Amino acid sequence: MTYRVSLTARAEADADAAFVHIREVAPHRVHQWLRDLFMAMMTLADRPARCPFIPEADALGHPARHLLYGKRTGMYRIIFDIQE
């Protein structure tokens, strides 16, 4: 089954803020970073259940999961839920 991947307004704002920050510290890599971020998110269309539940899922009241993107201090957490 293929799922539709969509971003909330907050997720878009967070990605924009990260883009601005990375553009300031590593302008030569920022476009590759953004492209790879969206490519990572699009992998959720095929196999979203491969990602683990987040520790806060019980407090949120729904089974949210996360996909980690990046390395070391540039690690970003993409939080999502699966809707059948």
N, CA, C and O atoms as a GROMACS GRO file, in nm:
protein
  336
    1MET      N    1   0.084  -0.118   0.000
    1MET     CA    2   0.000   0.000   0.000
    1MET      C    3   0.089   0.125   0.000
    1MET      O    4   0.190   0.130   0.070
    2THR      N    5   0.051   0.222  -0.077
    2THR     CA    6   0.123   0.349  -0.081
    2THR      C    7   0.044   0.454  -0.004
    2THR      O    8  -0.077   0.466  -0.022
    3TYR      N    9   0.112   0.527   0.079
    3TYR     CA   10   0.050   0.632   0.161
    3TYR      C   11   0.080   0.769   0.101
    3TYR      O   12   0.179   0.787   0.030
    4ARG      N   13  -0.006   0.863   0.130
    4ARG     CA   14   0.017   1.002   0.089
    4ARG      C   15   0.094   1.071   0.201
    4ARG      O   16   0.056   1.061   0.318
    5VAL      N   17   0.200   1.138   0.166
    5VAL     CA   18   0.280   1.212   0.263
    5VAL      C   19   0.245   1.360   0.251
    5VAL      O   20   0.255   1.418   0.144
    6SER      N   21   0.203   1.418   0.362
    6SER     CA   22   0.172   1.562   0.361
    6SER      C   23   0.230   1.625   0.487
    6SER      O   24   0.246   1.559   0.590
    7LEU      N   25   0.262   1.752   0.476
    7LEU     CA   26   0.323   1.825   0.588
    7LEU      C   27   0.221   1.920   0.650
    7LEU      O   28   0.138   1.980   0.581
    8THR      N   29   0.231   1.932   0.780
    8THR     CA   30   0.150   2.032   0.848
    8THR      C   31   0.217   2.168   0.831
    8THR      O   32   0.334   2.177   0.791
    9ALA      N   33   0.145   2.273   0.860
    9ALA     CA   34   0.202   2.407   0.852
    9ALA      C   35   0.321   2.420   0.946
    9ALA      O   36   0.421   2.484   0.912
   10ARG      N   37   0.311   2.360   1.063
   10ARG     CA   38   0.422   2.366   1.158
   10ARG      C   39   0.546   2.294   1.105
   10ARG      O   40   0.658   2.341   1.123
   11ALA      N   41   0.525   2.179   1.040
   11ALA     CA   42   0.638   2.106   0.984
   11ALA      C   43   0.706   2.188   0.875
   11ALA      O   44   0.829   2.190   0.867
   12GLU      N   45   0.627   2.254   0.792
   12GLU     CA   46   0.685   2.339   0.688
   12GLU      C   47   0.764   2.454   0.750
   12GLU      O   48   0.872   2.488   0.703
   13ALA      N   49   0.709   2.514   0.856
   13ALA     CA   50   0.779   2.625   0.923
   13ALA      C   51   0.909   2.576   0.986
   13ALA      O   52   1.011   2.645   0.981
   14ASP      N   53   0.907   2.458   1.046
   14ASP     CA   54   1.029   2.402   1.106
   14ASP      C   55   1.134   2.374   0.999
   14ASP      O   56   1.253   2.401   1.020
   15ALA      N   57   1.092   2.320   0.884
   15ALA     CA   58   1.186   2.293   0.775
   15ALA      C   59   1.243   2.424   0.721
   15ALA      O   60   1.362   2.432   0.690
   16ASP      N   61   1.159   2.526   0.711
   16ASP     CA   62   1.207   2.657   0.666
   16ASP      C   63   1.310   2.714   0.763
   16ASP      O   64   1.413   2.767   0.721
   17ALA      N   65   1.283   2.703   0.892
   17ALA     CA   66   1.376   2.755   0.993
   17ALA      C   67   1.509   2.680   0.988
   17ALA      O   68   1.615   2.742   0.999
   18ALA      N   69   1.503   2.549   0.970
   18ALA     CA   70   1.626   2.471   0.959
   18ALA      C   71   1.703   2.510   0.834
   18ALA      O   72   1.825   2.520   0.836
   19PHE      N   73   1.631   2.533   0.724
   19PHE     CA   74   1.694   2.575   0.599
   19PHE      C   75   1.768   2.707   0.618
   19PHE      O   76   1.882   2.722   0.574
   20VAL      N   77   1.704   2.803   0.684
   20VAL     CA   78   1.766   2.934   0.707
   20VAL      C   79   1.893   2.917   0.791
   20VAL      O   80   1.996   2.978   0.761
   21HIS      N   81   1.884   2.836   0.896
   21HIS     CA   82   2.001   2.814   0.981
   21HIS      C   83   2.115   2.749   0.903
   21HIS      O   84   2.230   2.793   0.911
   22ILE      N   85   2.084   2.645   0.829
   22ILE     CA   86   2.189   2.575   0.755
   22ILE      C   87   2.247   2.664   0.646
   22ILE      O   88   2.366   2.656   0.617
   23ARG      N   89   2.164   2.746   0.586
   23ARG     CA   90   2.214   2.839   0.484
   23ARG      C   91   2.316   2.935   0.543
   23ARG      O   92   2.410   2.976   0.475
   24GLU      N   93   2.299   2.970   0.670
   24GLU     CA   94   2.394   3.061   0.737
   24GLU      C   95   2.526   2.992   0.770
   24GLU      O   96   2.633   3.053   0.757
   25VAL      N   97   2.520   2.866   0.811
   25VAL     CA   98   2.642   2.798   0.855
   25VAL      C   99   2.708   2.714   0.747
   25VAL      O  100   2.828   2.689   0.753
   26ALA      N  101   2.632   2.670   0.648
   26ALA     CA  102   2.688   2.587   0.540
   26ALA      C  103   2.615   2.615   0.409
   26ALA      O  104   2.544   2.528   0.358
   27PRO      N  105   2.631   2.735   0.354
   27PRO     CA  106   2.555   2.772   0.234
   27PRO      C  107   2.578   2.681   0.113
   27PRO      O  108   2.490   2.668   0.028
   28HIS      N  109   2.694   2.620   0.105
   28HIS     CA  110   2.724   2.534  -0.008
   28HIS      C  111   2.652   2.400  -0.001
   28HIS      O  112   2.645   2.328  -0.101
   29ARG      N  113   2.597   2.366   0.115
   29ARG     CA  114   2.530   2.237   0.132
   29ARG      C  115   2.379   2.248   0.151
   29ARG      O  116   2.311   2.145   0.154
   30VAL      N  117   2.328   2.367   0.164
   30VAL     CA  118   2.188   2.383   0.205
   30VAL      C  119   2.088   2.325   0.104
   30VAL      O  120   1.989   2.265   0.146
   31HIS      N  121   2.112   2.340  -0.023
   31HIS     CA  122   2.015   2.289  -0.121
   31HIS      C  123   2.016   2.136  -0.125
   31HIS      O  124   1.911   2.074  -0.143
   32GLN      N  125   2.133   2.076  -0.110
   32GLN     CA  126   2.140   1.931  -0.102
   32GLN      C  127   2.069   1.881   0.024
   32GLN      O  128   1.998   1.781   0.020
   33TRP      N  129   2.089   1.952   0.135
   33TRP     CA  130   2.023   1.914   0.260
   33TRP      C  131   1.872   1.915   0.244
   33TRP      O  132   1.805   1.820   0.285
   34LEU      N  133   1.818   2.019   0.184
   34LEU     CA  134   1.673   2.030   0.168
   34LEU      C  135   1.620   1.922   0.074
   34LEU      O  136   1.518   1.860   0.103
   35ARG      N  137   1.689   1.898  -0.035
   35ARG     CA  138   1.648   1.793  -0.129
   35ARG      C  139   1.648   1.657  -0.058
   35ARG      O  140   1.552   1.580  -0.071
   36ASP      N  141   1.755   1.628   0.015
   36ASP     CA  142   1.764   1.499   0.084
   36ASP      C  143   1.661   1.486   0.195
   36ASP      O  144   1.611   1.376   0.220
   37LEU      N  145   1.628   1.597   0.262
   37LEU     CA  146   1.523   1.594   0.364
   37LEU      C  147   1.391   1.551   0.304
   37LEU      O  148   1.324   1.463   0.357
   38PHE      N  149   1.353   1.612   0.193
   38PHE     CA  150   1.226   1.577   0.130
   38PHE      C  151   1.229   1.436   0.072
   38PHE      O  152   1.127   1.367   0.071
   39MET      N  153   1.344   1.393   0.023
   39MET     CA  154   1.355   1.255  -0.025
   39MET      C  155   1.336   1.157   0.090
   39MET      O  156   1.270   1.054   0.074
   40ALA      N  157   1.392   1.188   0.206
   40ALA     CA  158   1.375   1.103   0.324
   40ALA      C  159   1.228   1.097   0.365
   40ALA      O  160   1.176   0.990   0.396
   41MET      N  161   1.162   1.211   0.364
   41MET     CA  162   1.019   1.212   0.400
   41MET      C  163   0.936   1.133   0.301
   41MET      O  164   0.839   1.067   0.340
   42MET      N  165   0.971   1.138   0.174
   42MET     CA  166   0.893   1.066   0.073
   42MET      C  167   0.907   0.914   0.085
   42MET      O  168   0.823   0.841   0.034
   43THR      N  169   1.013   0.866   0.152
   43THR     CA  170   1.024   0.722   0.173
   43THR      C  171   0.914   0.671   0.264
   43THR      O  172   0.885   0.552   0.268
   44LEU      N  173   0.852   0.762   0.337
   44LEU     CA  174   0.742   0.723   0.426
   44LEU      C  175   0.619   0.678   0.348
   44LEU      O  176   0.532   0.612   0.405
   45ALA      N  177   0.610   0.713   0.222
   45ALA     CA  178   0.496   0.673   0.140
   45ALA      C  179   0.489   0.521   0.124
   45ALA      O  180   0.380   0.465   0.112
   46ASP      N  181   0.603   0.456   0.124
   46ASP     CA  182   0.605   0.311   0.099
   46ASP      C  183   0.608   0.226   0.226
   46ASP      O  184   0.540   0.124   0.233
   47ARG      N  185   0.685   0.267   0.325
   47ARG     CA  186   0.701   0.184   0.445
   47ARG      C  187   0.705   0.266   0.572
   47ARG      O  188   0.808   0.267   0.639
   48PRO      N  189   0.599   0.335   0.608
   48PRO     CA  190   0.605   0.419   0.728
   48PRO      C  191   0.614   0.340   0.858
   48PRO      O  192   0.668   0.389   0.956
   49ALA      N  193   0.561   0.219   0.859
   49ALA     CA  194   0.560   0.139   0.982
   49ALA      C  195   0.699   0.090   1.022
   49ALA      O  196   0.715   0.036   1.131
   50ARG      N  197   0.799   0.110   0.937
   50ARG     CA  198   0.937   0.069   0.972
   50ARG      C  199   0.994   0.158   1.081
   50ARG      O  200   1.090   0.120   1.149
   51CYS      N  201   0.936   0.276   1.097
   51CYS     CA  202   0.986   0.374   1.194
   51CYS      C  203   0.926   0.348   1.332
   51CYS      O  204   0.809   0.310   1.342
   52PRO      N  205   1.003   0.369   1.437
   52PRO     CA  206   0.955   0.340   1.572
   52PRO      C  207   0.857   0.446   1.624
   52PRO      O  208   0.854   0.560   1.577
   53PHE      N  209   0.780   0.404   1.723
   53PHE     CA  210   0.693   0.498   1.794
   53PHE      C  211   0.778   0.592   1.876
   53PHE      O  212   0.885   0.554   1.924
   54ILE      N  213   0.732   0.715   1.893
   54ILE     CA  214   0.806   0.810   1.974
   54ILE      C  215   0.774   0.787   2.121
   54ILE      O  216   0.665   0.742   2.153
   55PRO      N  217   0.867   0.817   2.211
   55PRO     CA  218   0.842   0.798   2.353
   55PRO      C  219   0.722   0.878   2.404
   55PRO      O  220   0.657   0.838   2.500
   56GLU      N  221   0.694   0.990   2.340
   56GLU     CA  222   0.584   1.076   2.384
   56GLU      C  223   0.448   1.033   2.332
   56GLU      O  224   0.348   1.100   2.359
   57ALA      N  225   0.440   0.923   2.259
   57ALA     CA  226   0.316   0.882   2.194
   57ALA      C  227   0.200   0.868   2.294
   57ALA      O  228   0.089   0.912   2.266
   58ASP      N  229   0.226   0.806   2.408
   58ASP     CA  230   0.120   0.787   2.508
   58ASP      C  231   0.068   0.921   2.558
   58ASP      O  232  -0.053   0.939   2.572
   59ALA      N  233   0.158   1.015   2.584
   59ALA     CA  234   0.116   1.147   2.632
   59ALA      C  235   0.038   1.223   2.526
   59ALA      O  236  -0.052   1.300   2.559
   60LEU      N  237   0.072   1.202   2.400
   60LEU     CA  238   0.000   1.268   2.291
   60LEU      C  239  -0.136   1.207   2.266
   60LEU      O  240  -0.226   1.273   2.214
   61GLY      N  241  -0.152   1.081   2.304
   61GLY     CA  242  -0.280   1.014   2.286
   61GLY      C  243  -0.298   0.953   2.149
   61GLY      O  244  -0.410   0.914   2.114
   62HIS      N  245  -0.194   0.943   2.071
   62HIS     CA  246  -0.201   0.872   1.943
   62HIS      C  247  -0.064   0.815   1.908
   62HIS      O  248   0.039   0.863   1.955
   63PRO      N  249  -0.064   0.711   1.826
   63PRO     CA  250   0.061   0.639   1.798
   63PRO      C  251   0.153   0.709   1.698
   63PRO      O  252   0.170   0.661   1.585
   64ALA      N  253   0.210   0.819   1.738
   64ALA     CA  254   0.302   0.893   1.650
   64ALA      C  255   0.435   0.818   1.640
   64ALA      O  256   0.477   0.750   1.734
   65ARG      N  257   0.498   0.832   1.527
   65ARG     CA  258   0.627   0.768   1.500
   65ARG      C  259   0.727   0.875   1.460
   65ARG      O  260   0.691   0.992   1.444
   66HIS      N  261   0.853   0.834   1.445
   66HIS     CA  262   0.951   0.931   1.396
   66HIS      C  263   1.052   0.866   1.302
   66HIS      O  264   1.083   0.747   1.310
   67LEU      N  265   1.101   0.952   1.213
   67LEU     CA  266   1.208   0.916   1.120
   67LEU      C  267   1.321   1.013   1.150
   67LEU      O  268   1.302   1.135   1.147
   68LEU      N  269   1.438   0.960   1.177
   68LEU     CA  270   1.554   1.045   1.205
   68LEU      C  271   1.626   1.075   1.075
   68LEU      O  272   1.647   0.987   0.992
   69TYR      N  273   1.661   1.202   1.057
   69TYR     CA  274   1.729   1.245   0.936
   69TYR      C  275   1.850   1.330   0.975
   69TYR      O  276   1.838   1.419   1.060
   70GLY      N  277   1.964   1.303   0.916
   70GLY     CA  278   2.084   1.380   0.942
   70GLY      C  279   2.184   1.303   1.023
   70GLY      O  280   2.170   1.183   1.046
   71LYS      N  281   2.288   1.374   1.065
   71LYS     CA  282   2.398   1.312   1.140
   71LYS      C  283   2.439   1.402   1.256
   71LYS      O  284   2.428   1.525   1.249
   72ARG      N  285   2.486   1.339   1.360
   72ARG     CA  286   2.544   1.408   1.476
   72ARG      C  287   2.462   1.528   1.521
   72ARG      O  288   2.344   1.514   1.555
   73THR      N  289   2.521   1.646   1.522
   73THR     CA  290   2.450   1.766   1.571
   73THR      C  291   2.348   1.816   1.471
   73THR      O  292   2.268   1.904   1.503
   74GLY      N  293   2.349   1.762   1.351
   74GLY     CA  294   2.252   1.801   1.249
   74GLY      C  295   2.139   1.701   1.235
   74GLY      O  296   2.082   1.686   1.126
   75MET      N  297   2.106   1.632   1.344
   75MET     CA  298   2.001   1.530   1.342
   75MET      C  299   1.864   1.598   1.358
   75MET      O  300   1.844   1.681   1.447
   76TYR      N  301   1.772   1.563   1.271
   76TYR     CA  302   1.636   1.614   1.276
   76TYR      C  303   1.541   1.498   1.292
   76TYR      O  304   1.563   1.389   1.239
   77ARG      N  305   1.435   1.523   1.365
   77ARG     CA  306   1.336   1.418   1.391
   77ARG      C  307   1.207   1.456   1.318
   77ARG      O  308   1.148   1.561   1.344
   78ILE      N  309   1.165   1.370   1.228
   78ILE     CA  310   1.041   1.390   1.154
   78ILE      C  311   0.935   1.309   1.225
   78ILE      O  312   0.938   1.186   1.222
   79ILE      N  313   0.840   1.376   1.287
   79ILE     CA  314   0.735   1.309   1.362
   79ILE      C  315   0.612   1.299   1.273
   79ILE      O  316   0.573   1.396   1.208
   80PHE      N  317   0.551   1.181   1.270
   80PHE     CA  318   0.436   1.160   1.183
   80PHE      C  319   0.344   1.053   1.240
   80PHE      O  320   0.380   0.982   1.334
   81ASP      N  321   0.226   1.043   1.182
   81ASP     CA  322   0.137   0.934   1.216
   81ASP      C  323   0.086   0.872   1.087
   81ASP      O  324   0.088   0.935   0.981
   82ILE      N  325   0.041   0.750   1.097
   82ILE     CA  326  -0.009   0.675   0.982
   82ILE      C  327  -0.160   0.674   0.989
   82ILE      O  328  -0.218   0.633   1.090
   83GLN      N  329  -0.222   0.720   0.883
   83GLN     CA  330  -0.368   0.718   0.877
   83GLN      C  331  -0.409   0.623   0.765
   83GLN      O  332  -0.376   0.644   0.648
   84GLU      N  333  -0.480   0.519   0.803
   84GLU     CA  334  -0.524   0.419   0.704
   84GLU      C  335  -0.639   0.474   0.620
   84GLU      O  336  -0.690   0.404   0.532
   0.00000   0.00000   0.00000
